[in-house]
């Protein structure tokens, strides 16, 4: 009888020890962090670049400057109009309603104050630090993009970048904190 009680006690102690170890590791395993801000920004600049290329492929043109804030130089920001066009919500500029940008709702702006202190714009696409993504496109179809974060890029039709965590809205090709779709 003593052997059975001893064995039951040993099994119980072993199970309690395993339960204790499991309780220490389960919270660590269950809390999986999302992508870092830098990783998120890298993914989103590529996503916007691809969305603009898909739009170009579908319509043989980029969204026009009248429907979004792309200046005649082809440089601008991901404002709400452009985001709506690429998300298929603006059927005037995207009559087929193709969705080429599946934006993370957390990246879409609200009317709240942004991280840079400015007034946010509902529907515009912001980087993880609260800045609008910057874009430059080749409206001339010359196979080069001008004014891309201070660079002129050959063999490209689209460039997208984020000012990064420093929030320095100054074009600087040497600033390592800027996240660029072409690097």
N, C-alpha and C positions, 0 to 999 in steps of 0.2 A: 504494500500500500504506500509506503514511504517513497519507493521508486517512482510510482505513478504520479504522486503529488510533486515530487522533485522534477520529473519530466514535464509535467503541465506547467510548473512554475518556470522552467527553463524556456519552454516554447513561448509562454506569455511574455517573458522578459525579452526574448528575441523579437517577437512581434512588436512590442512596445518600442524597442530600439529602432526597428525598421520604420515604424510609424513616425518616430521622432526625426529620423534622417529624411524621410519623405516630406515631412512638414517644413523642413528647412529649405528643400530644393524646389518644391512646387511653386512658391511665390516667385522665385527667380525665373523659372521656366515660363510661368503664366504671364509675366510682365515682359513682353517683347517690345522693345522700343521701335518706333517708326523710323523712317529714313532720316538721316541728319538733314539740317537745313541746306547744307551745301549739296548733298546728294539729291534732295528734293528739287533744288533749283536746277541742277544739271539735267534731271529728268524732264523738267518742265520746259527748259529752253529747247531741248530736242523735240519735245512734243509739239510746241508751237511752230518750230521750224518745219517739221513734217506736215503739220496741218496746213501751213501756207503753201507747201509744195503740192499737197493733194488738191487744194483749191485751184492752184495754177493748172494742174493736170486736168481737172474737171471743166474749167471755164476758159482755159488758155489766156488767163490774165490774173493779176493779183487783185485783191480788193482795192477799189479805187479810193483816191484821197477824199472824195466827197462823202464816202460812207464810213470812213475811219480817219484817224489822225495821222495818216502817212502823208508827209509833205511831198512836194514834187521831187525832192531828192531821193525819195524812197525810204526815208528814215522817220521813225515815229515810235509810238508806244502801243502796248496792248490795251487799248481803251475798250469800253463796253461795246461800242459798235463793232469793232473788229472781233471781239470775243463772241458776240452774238452771231456774226456772219459765219465764223468757223464752227460754232456749235449748232448751226442749222436753224437758229431761231429767227434770223432776219431773212425772210423769203424774198424781199426786194433785191438784195444783193446776192442771195444764194437761193434762186428760185426752185432748185431741185430739193432744197432742204437737206443736203448732204451734211452729215456730221463728220467733220474732220478733226475736231478738237473735243476730246472728252475731258473737260477740265475738272480738277478736284474742287469740290465746293468750298473747301477751306481757302483755296487760292483766289476765289472770286471775291471782289471787294464788296463792301457794304458802304453805307453813307457815313461810316464812323471815321474818326481821325486816323490816318495811316501812321506807320512807324516813323515816317519822315516828318510828321507834324502837320501834313497837309490834310485837306478834306478828302476822304475816300470817295470813290465812284462806284455805285452799285453795278455789278456785272463785269467790271474791268478785272484783268488778271494781274495779281500781285505776286512778287516773289516772297519767300518766307520772312524777309526782313521788312516787308511793307512797301516796297518800291514797285512801280509798274515795270514790267519787262520791256526792254527796248528792242526794236526791230529795225532792220534795214533790208530792202528788197531791190532787185534789179528790174526796175520799171522799163529800162531801155532795152532789155534783153541783150545786153552786151557781154554776158557771162562774167560780170564782175559786180561786186557790191561796194558802194562807197559809204563812207561815214559810219562804219561798223566799229563803234567804240574806239574811234581814232584811227582805224585802219581802212585801207582799201584792199578788198579781197578779190583775188582772181579765181576763176573757175567755180563761182558760187552764184546762186540766185537768191539765197535767203541767209540772213544772219540774225540771231537772236541772242541777247545777253541780259545779264542781271548786274546791277551795280554792286551786289554782294553785301556782306555784313558791315562794311565801312560806310555804305550808303553815299559814296562819293559820286555825284552825278556829273563827273568830269570825264570826257573820253580820255582814256589812257591805256594804250596797248600793253604797257608794262605793269599795270596794276594786277597783281596776282590774286587779289580778292574778287575781281570781276569773274563771273561765270559765263563762258562763251560757248555757243553751239558749235563753233568751228575749231575749238581746241580740246 
